[in-house]
Amino acid sequence: MFEMFRLLDGKPKVLISDEQASIKSALDLLRYENIWDGEHLLDSFHVLKNIKKRLSKKSHISYFKQIIQSQNQNSFEFCVKSAENNLNEN
């Protein structure tokens, strides 16, 4: 990863990756060395995959999908409250 950044002509403002610890460590080091100051986002595919592994009721994945796919703050908050209400009822 370090070589990739050194070879890039201009630094990316955003990187999207999975939750791999080595990626996080590399990005932390790049920040520490003032090589990169962008944002690191987790891709929704891997986030949902990991949530699904940990859910006791697989049907609840739909709540997390709605939250992740929210287009704005209001939509996000609505989806979170809806999930909380529905999950508390079950």
Summary of the structure (lengths in Angstrom):
residues: 90
radius of gyration: 17.2
end to end distance: 44.5
largest distance: 53.2
contacts: 197
relative contact order: 0.12
helix: 63%
strand: 9%
